[in-house]
Amino acid sequence: MCLNHGNFLRRTIMSKKLICLVSFVLVLSVVLTGTARAELVGWWRFDEGSGTTAYDFSGYGNDGALLNDAGWGVGYLSNSSVLLDGDDDFVEVPHADILTVDNEVSVMAWINTSRLEVPGAGYAGIIAKGNSTRSYSLYTTAAGPLHFSTTSGGAYVGTTSSIPVPLDEWVHVAAVVVDGGHIYYMNGEPAGTGGSGIELPGTADSDTVVIGRTHEGTGRSFIGLIDDARIYNHAVTQEDIQVIMLGEGWPFAIGPNPADGTLHEDTWVSLSWRAGDDTASHDVYFGENMNEVEEGAGDTFRGNQTATFFVVGFPGFPYPDGLTPGTTYYWRIDEVEADGTTKHNSGLWSFTVPPKTAYNPDPADGGQSVDPDPALSWTGGFGAKLHYVYFGDNFDDVSNAAGALPQGTTEFTPGPLKMAKTYYWRVDEFDVLATHKGDVWSFTTEGAVESLEPANGAVDVTQTPNLTWTPGVNGASHEIYFGTDAASLELKGSGNLGSESYEPGLLEWNTTYYWRVDEANNANADSPWTGPLWSFTTANFLIIDDFESYNDLDPADPASNRIFLVWLDGFDNPAVNGSVVGHTDPPFAEQTIVHSGSQSMPMSYDNGVGKSEATLTLASNRDWTVKGVNTLTIWFRGDSANVAENLYVALNGNAVVNNDDPDAATSTSWTEWNIDLQAFADQGVNLANVTSITLGLGNKNNPVAGGAGMMYFDDIRLYAPAQ
């Protein structure tokens, strides 16, 4: 490589002297994530230079219209950009579901403005979608910094960048929503963070996308030039942005048709896509096995071609007998350059041919607290012309029923139902050639017992669970049934109101268990009530702590389980331990920045006193030899603002293993740390009797004054060797 990467990137931004750029961009393009490739949903290059259309190069067809006096100016990455005079000139892109966002989003553009002051309270829109229901809205401000706002639960969450936007020069600006917060970048460098607990509105936002103003009105119009505007419906990393902003083309196939993850209601398909830049031909992979398509294994490679379409499901083509209803198909395109060896993987796409049976029931199968006067509906099976509905309060009766009258609609009203009762229903679909028997679905009306923990259908559940539920409105006593055979559960106990929990003891690994709670009340004529059937599957690993059980209840409450009273920190001894576990105010556990589940452990550290650590004393799962486990796994995440400190884990107070990465504390993404248990055994730990685990930062055995920051930990597990 000709130049230092960091200096080279800065010089490229300032001067556009693209020394050695080809090799640099090639290297970075190769490492760009598959997610980034697949989820560029809007890309306006503004290189048209004339006319009133700004074409979308994402492949999704989200072309924009230049409105009012919006025109063309000198571009940064190409010969032209969109020129806006601040008087309600903007580019409007029609609404499309692909432009809506649920959890993450990234918006970015090159901008050049000579004035930040505009009439609309000093806010000038760059890219925006939505107003009262707002997916994303990026502005410049009169004070200098960027402003980014979204809505969460109907409330605005607005933040600003930590550095101002320079005037009269091109600057690349980006705003990202990830882990419930905002992250800013300017010219590919971090420019601040803000916000927390953000939940984006998804398809509830049906507004258009506007570039050069916002939906708040004409007073928030941008003055200057905008080039290469992009929207990703996921969080793009800093490394990706540093590639994207250089604008040297996009080598990956984009714009899959059928769109990724959609239903395709036919037994044949003509796959199509938009070719990546500098593509000479395309390697096509297609099949039913996700892993094989991803790896290019088996017969999933369908050939190399120059056309950007590929037919499946006709004689003479793959799957000559047609695609199978009820099946998900996977495909990917590798773009091949002229040398025949340089290839760019599009990432995995998929579509599903609907089943011939009815699907997507409403209420959902296993639904609880359903209105006693429901209107049932479903999605008709592939090719269905008529529907036969069976309904009752006994599974076997509904499963074996026959002779229902046909109906043409996909709705059914059973009439007023009893409260706190489980009902079953089935829909058979007729497609002229045959009748396709449907699955038996169930739901339970309001007032019945409801499961709390584990949730129905939960997976990776601890092998020592505590089953809990809420009693029904009419129940006075209950009976608990439990076992591995759903059709033959065993009575495990009974009790009165106030004892809504059951501990089944140590369970097998990777096993599905079923349970049910029946209620009775001798004073009620409808008694007893048979509860719904619930299930969960235990983990194929040992859970040391998943941080899901902690709550914010007052310590006087017998059910209280505050995280900082279990993971003991330095709060009471700050002179020798600079850690503080949990947030200052409820919720004490972290509920936004999580690896899995709904909670993680936040731990601040201040190594001015030498070290910071928190310790969990193990009351169970002390045998770390069971099932042949040999690896301790800890997921952690830091922050770019943290001071880098050594990250360590200790068992039984003394046996220490340090993380290999000296900058682990500054990691901005969840990182898996795998530790061979032999490393502890070599230090004298009896793995059959592990009494405590400690997470810390600094040098445990030789504390030295250092810096401060915030860490997050989640999913501490033990794994056996892969079988």
C-alpha positions in Angstrom: 0.0 0.0 0.0 1.4 3.4 -1.0 0.2 5.6 1.9 -0.8 5.3 5.5 -4.6 4.5 5.5 -5.6 7.3 7.9 -3.5 10.0 6.3 -4.5 8.8 2.9 -8.2 9.0 3.6 -7.9 12.5 4.9 -5.9 13.7 2.0 -8.4 12.1 -0.4 -11.3 13.9 1.3 -9.5 17.3 1.1 -7.8 17.2 -2.2 -9.4 14.3 -4.2 -6.0 13.4 -5.4 -6.8 9.8 -5.7 -3.3 8.4 -5.3 -3.4 4.6 -5.0 -7.2 4.8 -4.6 -8.0 1.8 -6.8 -6.1 -0.6 -4.6 -7.3 1.1 -1.4 -11.0 1.0 -2.3 -10.6 -2.6 -3.6 -9.3 -3.8 -0.2 -12.0 -2.0 1.8 -14.8 -3.0 -0.6 -13.9 -6.7 -0.1 -14.4 -6.4 3.7 -17.7 -4.4 3.5 -20.4 -6.5 5.2 -22.9 -8.5 3.4 -25.7 -6.7 5.3 -24.4 -3.3 4.0 -24.4 -4.7 0.4 -27.9 -6.1 0.7 -29.7 -3.2 2.4 -28.8 -0.1 0.5 -32.5 1.0 -0.1 -32.0 4.4 -1.5 -29.1 5.9 -3.5 -29.3 9.1 -5.4 -26.0 9.9 -7.1 -27.3 13.2 -8.7 -25.0 12.7 -11.7 -27.8 13.2 -14.2 -26.9 16.9 -14.7 -30.2 17.8 -16.4 -33.9 17.0 -16.3 -36.2 16.7 -13.3 -35.5 13.1 -12.2 -33.0 11.9 -9.7 -32.6 8.2 -10.4 -32.3 5.7 -7.5 -29.2 3.5 -8.0 -30.1 1.1 -5.2 -32.0 -1.0 -7.6 -35.3 -0.6 -5.7 -36.7 2.0 -8.1 -37.1 4.8 -5.6 -36.6 7.6 -8.2 -37.0 11.2 -7.0 -38.4 14.3 -8.6 -36.7 17.7 -8.5 -39.4 20.1 -7.4 -39.9 23.8 -7.7 -36.6 25.5 -8.6 -34.3 22.6 -7.7 -31.6 22.4 -10.3 -28.1 21.1 -11.0 -24.7 22.3 -9.7 -21.1 21.1 -9.7 -20.8 17.7 -8.0 -18.2 16.3 -5.6 -18.2 12.7 -6.7 -19.4 13.2 -10.2 -19.9 16.0 -12.6 -23.2 17.2 -11.0 -25.1 17.5 -7.8 -28.5 18.9 -6.9 -28.5 22.7 -6.3 -31.0 24.2 -3.8 -31.6 27.8 -3.1 -33.4 27.4 0.3 -36.8 28.6 -1.0 -38.6 25.3 -0.9 -36.5 23.6 -3.6 -36.2 19.9 -2.8 -36.2 16.3 -4.2 -39.2 14.2 -3.3 -39.1 10.4 -3.4 -42.5 8.5 -3.1 -43.2 6.4 -0.1 -42.1 2.7 -0.3 -42.1 0.2 2.5 -38.5 -0.6 1.7 -37.6 3.0 2.9 -39.2 2.4 6.3 -37.1 1.3 9.3 -37.8 -0.7 12.4 -34.6 -0.9 14.5 -31.7 0.7 12.6 -31.1 3.2 9.9 -28.2 5.1 8.3 -28.6 8.3 6.2 -25.7 10.1 4.6 -24.7 12.6 1.9 -22.1 14.9 0.7 -23.1 18.6 1.3 -21.7 22.0 0.6 -23.4 25.0 2.1 -22.5 28.7 2.5 -25.1 29.5 5.1 -26.6 27.6 8.0 -29.2 30.2 9.0 -32.6 29.5 7.5 -36.1 30.6 8.5 -37.3 27.4 10.1 -35.8 27.9 13.5 -32.4 27.5 12.0 -32.9 23.9 10.9 -32.2 23.0 7.2 -33.2 19.5 6.1 -30.7 17.2 4.3 -32.7 13.9 4.2 -36.0 13.3 6.0 -38.9 10.8 6.2 -41.9 11.5 8.3 -42.9 14.2 10.7 -45.2 13.3 13.6 -44.3 9.7 12.9 -40.7 10.2 12.0 -38.3 7.6 10.7 -35.3 9.9 10.2 -34.6 13.6 9.7 -31.1 15.0 9.3 -30.5 18.7 9.4 -27.9 21.4 9.6 -28.5 24.0 12.4 -27.8 27.7 12.7 -25.6 26.9 15.7 -23.3 24.8 13.5 -23.7 21.1 14.5 -25.9 18.6 12.7 -29.2 17.7 14.2 -30.9 14.3 13.9 -34.3 13.4 15.1 -36.5 10.3 15.1 -39.7 9.4 16.9 -40.0 6.6 19.5 -43.3 5.7 20.9 -44.8 8.9 19.5 -42.2 11.1 21.1 -39.4 13.0 19.4 -35.9 12.1 20.1 -33.6 14.8 18.8 -29.8 15.1 19.3 -26.9 17.1 17.9 -23.4 16.3 16.7 -20.4 17.3 18.8 -18.7 19.3 16.0 -20.0 21.9 13.6 -20.5 21.6 9.9 -17.8 23.7 8.0 -19.0 26.3 5.5 -18.1 26.6 1.8 -16.6 23.2 1.4 -17.7 19.7 0.7 -18.2 17.6 3.8 -19.6 14.1 4.2 -22.3 13.8 6.9 -23.9 10.7 8.3 -26.3 9.8 11.1 -26.9 6.3 12.3 -29.5 4.7 14.6 -28.1 1.6 16.4 -28.7 0.1 19.8 -31.4 2.6 20.4 -29.2 5.7 20.0 -27.8 8.2 17.5 -24.3 8.2 16.1 -22.9 11.0 14.0 -20.0 10.9 11.5 -18.3 13.7 9.5 -15.8 12.9 6.8 -15.8 9.3 8.1 -14.8 10.3 11.6 -16.9 10.1 14.8 -18.8 13.3 15.5 -20.9 12.6 18.6 -23.6 10.3 20.0 -27.0 10.9 21.7 -30.4 9.5 22.5 -31.4 6.2 24.1 -34.2 3.7 24.0 -35.2 4.7 20.5 -37.7 2.4 18.7 -38.3 3.4 15.1 -41.8 3.5 13.6 -41.5 1.0 10.8 -44.3 1.0 8.3 -46.4 3.4 10.5 -44.5 6.1 8.7 -46.0 6.4 5.2 -44.6 9.9 4.3 -42.4 10.5 1.3 -38.6 10.9 1.6 -37.5 14.4 1.0 -33.9 15.5 0.2 -33.1 19.2 0.8 -35.9 20.0 3.3 -38.0 18.3 5.9 -41.7 17.5 6.3 -42.0 20.4 8.9 -42.4 22.9 6.1 -40.8 25.2 3.5 -38.8 27.1 6.2 -36.5 24.2 6.7 -35.1 24.1 3.3 -31.4 23.5 2.5 -29.2 26.1 0.9 -26.4 24.7 -1.3 -25.4 21.5 -2.9 -26.2 17.9 -2.1 -24.4 14.9 -3.7 -24.5 11.1 -3.3 -27.4 10.8 -0.8 -28.0 7.4 0.6 -30.3 5.5 3.0 -29.5 2.1 4.5 -32.1 0.3 6.5 -29.5 -1.0 9.0 -26.6 0.5 10.9 -23.5 1.1 8.8 -20.2 1.0 10.5 -17.5 3.7 10.5 -15.3 1.5 8.3 -18.2 1.1 5.8 -18.7 4.8 5.7 -15.1 5.4 5.0 -15.5 3.3 1.9 -18.9 4.6 0.8 -17.9 8.2 1.0 -15.2 7.8 -1.6 -17.9 7.0 -4.1 -15.7 4.9 -6.4 -18.6 2.7 -7.5 -20.5 -0.2 -6.0 -19.2 -3.6 -7.1 -22.1 -5.6 -5.7 -25.4 -6.7 -7.3 -28.3 -4.8 -5.8 -32.1 -4.5 -6.1 -33.1 -8.2 -6.0 -36.4 -9.1 -7.6 -38.3 -10.7 -5.9 -37.3 -8.4 -3.0 -35.4 -10.1 -0.2 -37.7 -11.8 2.3 -40.9 -11.4 0.4 -43.6 -13.9 -0.7 -43.7 -14.9 -4.3 -47.1 -16.2 -5.3 -46.2 -18.4 -8.3 -44.4 -21.7 -9.0 -41.9 -20.1 -11.4 -39.8 -17.0 -11.1 -37.6 -14.7 -13.2 -34.9 -13.5 -10.8 -33.5 -10.1 -11.7 -31.0 -7.7 -10.2 -29.1 -4.5 -11.0 -25.4 -5.2 -11.9 -22.6 -3.8 -9.8 -20.2 -1.3 -11.3 -17.3 -2.8 -13.4 -19.2 -6.1 -13.7 -18.4 -8.3 -16.7 -20.5 -11.3 -15.8 -22.5 -12.9 -12.9 -22.2 -16.1 -11.0 -25.7 -17.3 -10.0 -26.4 -19.5 -7.0 -29.9 -20.8 -6.2 -31.3 -23.5 -3.9 -33.5 -24.5 -0.9 -30.6 -24.9 1.5 -29.5 -21.6 3.0 -26.1 -22.8 4.1 -25.3 -24.4 0.7 -26.2 -21.3 -1.2 -24.2 -19.1 1.2 -21.2 -21.4 0.8 -21.7 -22.1 -2.9 -21.9 -25.8 -2.1 -23.8 -28.8 -3.7 -25.5 -28.0 -6.9 -26.4 -24.4 -6.0 -24.0 -22.9 -8.5 -26.2 -22.4 -11.6 -23.6 -21.0 -13.9 -21.9 -17.8 -15.1 -23.8 -15.4 -17.4 -23.9 -11.9 -18.7 -27.6 -11.4 -18.4 -29.1 -9.8 -15.2 -32.0 -12.2 -15.0 -32.3 -15.9 -14.3 -35.4 -18.2 -14.8 -36.3 -20.9 -12.4 -39.3 -23.3 -12.4 -39.8 -24.1 -16.1 -38.8 -27.2 -18.1 -35.3 -26.7 -19.3 -34.4 -24.5 -16.3 -33.6 -25.3 -12.7 -36.6 -26.9 -10.9 -38.2 -27.9 -14.1 -41.3 -29.2 -12.3 -41.9 -25.9 -10.7 -41.2 -24.4 -7.3 -42.8 -26.0 -4.3 -45.5 -24.1 -2.3 -44.5 -23.6 1.3 -40.8 -23.5 0.5 -38.2 -20.8 1.1 -35.6 -20.4 -1.7 -32.3 -18.7 -1.3 -30.1 -17.0 -4.0 -27.1 -14.9 -4.4 -25.2 -13.2 -7.2 -21.4 -12.9 -7.3 -20.4 -10.0 -9.6 -17.3 -11.0 -11.7 -14.9 -8.4 -13.1 -13.3 -8.7 -16.5 -10.2 -10.5 -15.1 -12.5 -13.4 -14.3 -11.1 -13.9 -10.8 -12.2 -10.8 -8.9 -15.6 -11.5 -7.5 -18.0 -9.5 -5.2 -20.6 -11.5 -3.2 -24.1 -9.9 -3.1 -25.0 -11.5 0.2 -27.9 -13.9 0.6 -31.4 -13.1 -0.7 -34.5 -15.2 -0.2 -38.2 -15.4 -1.1 -40.9 -17.8 -0.1 -43.6 -19.5 -2.2 -46.7 -19.5 0.1 -48.1 -22.9 1.2 -51.2 -24.5 -0.1 -52.6 -24.5 3.4 -53.9 -21.5 5.3 -51.4 -19.4 7.1 -50.9 -16.2 9.1 -53.8 -16.7 11.5 -55.2 -13.8 13.4 -55.3 -14.2 16.4 -51.9 -15.7 16.2 -51.6 -19.4 17.1 -51.3 -19.7 20.9 -52.5 -16.1 21.4 -53.5 -15.0 24.9 -56.0 -12.4 26.3 -58.0 -12.5 23.1 -61.3 -10.6 23.0 -64.2 -12.9 23.7 -66.0 -11.7 20.6 -63.2 -12.1 18.0 -63.2 -11.9 14.2 -60.9 -14.6 13.0 -58.9 -14.2 9.8 -56.1 -15.8 7.9 -54.2 -15.7 4.6 -55.5 -18.1 2.1 -53.3 -20.9 0.8 -51.6 -20.8 -2.6 -54.3 -21.0 -5.3 -57.1 -21.5 -2.8 -60.6 -20.8 -4.1 -62.8 -22.0 -1.1 -62.2 -22.3 2.6 -63.7 -24.8 5.2 -63.6 -23.6 8.8 -63.8 -25.8 11.9 -64.0 -24.3 15.4 -64.4 -25.7 19.0 -63.0 -26.0 22.5 -61.5 -29.5 22.1 -58.3 -30.1 20.1 -59.1 -33.6 19.0 -62.7 -32.7 17.9 -61.4 -29.8 15.7 -58.5 -31.9 14.3 -60.8 -34.7 13.2 -63.8 -32.6 12.1 -65.2 -32.8 8.6 -68.1 -31.6 6.5 -67.9 -27.8 7.0 -69.7 -25.6 4.5 -67.4 -23.8 2.0 -67.0 -20.1 2.2 -65.3 -17.6 -0.1 -63.9 -15.1 2.4 -60.9 -15.5 4.7 -62.8 -14.4 7.8 -64.9 -16.2 10.4 -66.9 -15.0 13.4 -67.5 -17.7 15.9 -69.9 -15.5 18.0 -69.5 -14.5 21.7 -67.1 -16.8 23.6 -66.5 -17.5 27.2 -63.8 -15.8 29.1 -60.7 -17.6 30.3 -61.1 -20.4 27.9 -58.9 -22.0 25.2 -60.5 -22.5 21.7 -59.2 -24.3 18.7 -59.8 -23.7 15.0 -58.7 -25.1 11.6 -59.0 -23.9 8.0 -58.9 -26.3 5.1 -58.2 -24.8 1.7 -59.7 -26.0 -1.7 -57.8 -25.1 -4.9 -60.1 -27.0 -7.4 -57.7 -29.9 -7.6 -57.6 -30.9 -3.9 -58.5 -29.9 -0.4 -55.5 -29.2 1.8 -56.1 -29.8 5.5 -54.8 -27.0 7.7 -53.0 -27.0 11.1 -55.0 -26.7 14.3 -54.6 -23.3 15.8 -55.5 -22.1 19.3 -56.1 -19.0 21.3 -57.2 -18.2 24.8 -59.7 -15.5 25.7 -59.3 -12.8 28.3 -59.1 -13.7 31.9 -57.2 -16.9 31.6 -53.9 -17.8 33.2 -50.9 -16.4 31.3 -47.3 -17.5 31.1 -44.7 -15.0 32.2 -41.4 -16.9 32.2 -40.3 -18.6 30.1 -42.3 -17.1 27.3 -44.2 -19.6 25.2 -41.9 -21.0 22.5 -38.8 -19.6 24.2 -35.5 -21.2 23.2 -32.1 -21.3 24.9 -33.7 -21.4 28.3 -31.6 -22.2 31.4 -31.6 -25.9 32.5 -32.8 -24.7 36.0 -35.8 -22.5 35.1 -38.4 -21.1 37.5 -41.7 -21.2 35.7 -44.0 -18.3 36.5 -47.5 -17.2 35.4 -50.3 -14.8 36.3 -53.5 -16.3 37.6 -56.8 -16.1 35.7 -59.4 -13.7 36.9 -61.7 -16.4 38.2 -59.2 -19.0 39.5 -58.8 -19.8 43.2 -56.4 -22.7 42.9 -54.3 -24.4 40.3 -52.7 -27.6 39.1 -49.3 -27.7 37.2 -48.7 -30.2 34.5 -45.2 -30.7 33.0 -43.2 -33.0 30.8 -41.6 -33.7 27.4 -44.7 -35.4 25.9 -47.2 -32.7 25.0 -50.0 -35.4 24.8 -49.2 -36.9 28.2 -48.2 -34.3 30.8 -47.7 -35.3 34.4 -49.3 -33.6 37.3 -46.5 -32.0 39.3 -48.3 -30.1 42.0 -51.1 -27.8 43.1 -51.6 -24.6 45.0 -53.7 -21.7 45.9 -53.5 -18.1 44.7 -50.3 -16.4 45.6 -48.0 -19.3 44.6 -47.7 -18.8 40.9 -44.4 -20.5 40.3 -42.9 -23.9 39.8 -39.3 -25.1 39.7 -38.9 -28.4 37.8 -35.3 -28.9 38.9 -32.3 -29.7 36.6 -33.5 -30.3 33.1 -31.8 -31.9 30.1 -29.9 -29.8 27.6 -31.4 -29.0 24.2 -34.8 -30.5 25.0 -38.3 -29.2 24.5 -40.6 -29.2 27.5 -44.3 -28.6 27.7 -46.4 -27.3 30.6 -49.9 -26.3 31.5 -51.6 -24.6 34.4 -55.3 -25.6 35.0 -57.4 -23.5 37.4 -60.4 -24.1 39.5 -62.9 -22.3 41.7 -65.7 -24.2 43.4 -67.8 -21.0 43.5 -67.9 -20.6 39.7 -70.1 -22.8 37.6 -67.7 -22.7 34.7 -64.9 -24.2 36.8 -62.5 -25.9 36.2 -60.6 -24.2 33.4 -58.0 -26.1 31.3 -55.1 -23.8 30.6 -53.3 -23.4 27.2 -50.4 -25.6 26.4 -47.0 -23.8 26.6 -43.5 -25.0 25.6 -39.9 -24.0 25.9 -36.6 -25.5 24.8 -33.5 -25.6 27.0 -30.2 -24.4 25.8 -27.5 -26.5 24.3 -25.0 -24.7 26.6 -24.8 -23.8 30.2 -26.0 -20.3 31.1 -24.0 -18.7 33.8 -25.8 -15.4 33.5 -28.0 -14.0 30.7 -29.0 -10.9 32.9 -32.7 -11.5 32.1 -33.8 -12.2 35.7 -32.9 -8.8 37.3 -35.6 -6.4 38.2 -36.0 -3.0 39.9 -38.2 -4.1 42.8 -37.6 -2.6 46.3 -35.2 -4.8 48.3 -37.9 -5.4 50.9 -40.0 -7.2 48.3 -39.3 -11.0 48.4 -39.1 -11.0 44.6 -36.5 -8.2 44.4 -33.5 -9.1 42.3 -31.5 -5.9 41.7 -28.4 -6.4 39.5 -26.0 -4.5 41.7 -26.9 -6.7 44.7 -25.9 -9.8 42.8 -22.9 -8.5 40.9 -20.9 -6.9 43.7 -19.0 -3.8 42.6 -16.9 -1.0 44.1 -19.8 1.2 45.1 -19.1 0.7 48.8 -15.3 0.7 48.5 -14.4 3.2 45.7 -10.9 3.7 47.1 -9.8 0.3 45.8 -12.5 -0.6 43.2 -13.7 1.9 40.6 -16.6 -0.1 39.2 -20.3 0.6 39.5 -22.8 -1.9 38.2 -26.2 -0.8 37.0 -27.7 2.5 36.1 -28.3 5.2 38.8 -32.1 5.1 38.2 -34.4 2.3 37.2 -34.2 0.3 35.0 -30.9 -0.6 36.7 -30.1 -3.2 34.0 -29.4 -2.0 30.5 -32.5 -2.5 28.2 -31.4 -1.0 25.0 -27.8 -2.0 24.4 -28.2 -5.7 24.6 -26.7 -8.7 22.8 -29.7 -11.0 23.1 -32.9 -11.0 25.2 -34.0 -7.8 26.8 -31.3 -6.9 29.3 -27.5 -6.7 29.7 -25.2 -5.5 32.5 -23.9 -2.0 32.4 -20.7 -1.4 34.4 -18.9 1.9 34.6 -15.2 1.9 35.4 -12.9 4.5 36.8 -9.3 3.2 37.1 -8.0 6.3 38.9 -7.9 3.8 41.8 -6.1 1.2 39.7 -8.8 -1.4 38.8 -12.5 -1.8 38.4 -14.3 -5.1 38.8 -17.6 -6.8 39.6 -18.0 -10.3 41.0 -20.8 -12.8 40.8 -20.9 -15.5 43.5 -22.3 -18.7 42.0 -25.2 -20.3 43.8 -25.7 -22.9 41.1 -23.9 -24.1 37.9 -20.7 -24.4 39.8 -19.6 -27.6 38.1 -17.8 -26.4 34.9 -17.1 -29.9 33.7 -20.7 -31.1 33.1 -21.4 -32.3 29.6 -17.7 -31.8 28.8 -17.9 -28.0 28.6 -14.5 -26.5 27.7 -15.2 -22.9 26.6 -16.3 -19.9 28.6 -18.0 -17.3 26.3 -18.6 -13.7 27.3 -20.2 -11.0 25.1 -19.0 -7.5 25.7 -19.3 -4.0 24.2 -17.5 -0.8 25.0 -17.6 2.7 23.6 -15.3 4.8 21.4 -15.2 7.4 24.1 -13.8 4.9 26.7 -10.2 5.0 27.8 -8.6 1.8 26.7 -8.0 -0.5 29.6 -7.1 -4.2 29.9 -10.2 -6.4 30.1 -10.0 -9.5 32.3 -12.1 -12.3 33.8 -11.2 -14.1 37.0 -12.5 -17.3 38.6 -12.5 -18.0 42.3 -11.0 -14.6 42.9 -7.4 -15.3 41.7 -7.2 -17.1 38.4 -7.0 -14.4 35.7 -7.3 -14.4 31.9 -6.8 -11.2 30.0 -8.4 -10.3 26.7 -5.9 -10.3 23.8 -7.1 -7.0 22.5 -5.7 -4.0 24.4 -8.4 -1.8 22.9 -11.3 -4.1 23.8 -12.9 -1.4 26.0 -13.3 0.9 23.0 -15.2 -1.6 20.9 -18.4 -0.1 19.6 -20.0 -3.5 18.6 -20.8 -6.6 20.5 -17.8 -8.8 20.7 -17.6 -12.5 21.5 -14.8 -13.5 23.9 -14.1 -17.2 24.0 -11.8 -18.6 26.7 -10.5 -22.1 26.9 -11.3 -23.3 30.5 -7.9 -25.0 30.5 -6.4 -21.6 31.0 -8.0 -21.5 34.5 -7.3 -25.1 35.3 -3.6 -24.4 34.6 -3.8 -21.8 37.4 -5.2 -24.3 39.9 -8.9 -23.8 39.6 -11.0 -26.8 40.3 -13.4 -26.6 37.4 -15.9 -28.9 39.2 -16.3 -26.3 41.9 -16.2 -22.7 40.5 -17.4 -20.4 43.2 -17.3 -17.0 41.6 -16.6 -15.1 38.3 -15.2 -11.6 38.2 -15.3 -9.2 35.2 -12.8 -6.3 35.4 -10.8 -3.6 33.7 -7.2 -2.8 34.6 -4.4 -4.9 36.0 -6.0 -7.1 38.7 -2.8 -8.3 40.3 -0.8 -5.0 39.9 -3.2 -2.1 39.8 -2.0 1.0 38.0 -4.0 4.3 37.8 -5.8 4.6 34.5 -8.9 5.9 32.7 -12.7 5.6 32.8 -15.6 4.5 30.7 -18.7 2.4 30.4 -18.9 -1.3 29.5 -21.8 -3.7 28.8 -21.7 -7.5 29.3 -24.2 -10.1 28.2 -24.7 -13.9 27.7 -22.1 -15.5 29.9 -22.2 -19.2 28.8 -20.3 -22.4 28.8 -20.1 -24.5 25.7 -19.1 -28.1 25.0 -17.0 -29.0 22.0 -19.0 -29.0 18.7 -20.3 -32.5 17.9 
